[in-house]
Amino acid sequence: FEGTIISDKMQNTVVVKVEKVKQHPKYLKRYKVYRKYKAHVVDEGFVIGDKVVIEECRPISKDKTWRVIKKIEAQVHEKPKKPKEIEQKKEEPKEENEDK
């Protein structure tokens, strides 16, 4: 299957979302069906948004019976833009009149 990585928060595991287009038998309308698979990853070169190929393998854990074979397309990661310089000199607190 081909899918997109939607989570990489576990160790040696990624969650891959596989999309399939089905057609209704009577009304012939096409619609998308999604399925999420937990797949085993040996190296840590995969991030959220990468398109990968997975294949079925022996059970590795309770939920994990798939493994990532290769990366088809890498997600383009842009460097986050630095926010404008934070004003270090905030308005000085107003001094209260001591004459009361």
Buried (B, 14 or more C-beta within 10 A) or exposed (E): BEBBBEEBEEEEBBBBEBEEEEEEEEEEEEEEEEEEBBBBBEEEEBEBBBBBBBEEEEEBEEEBBBBBEEBEEEEEEEEEEEEEEEEEEEEEEEEEEEEE
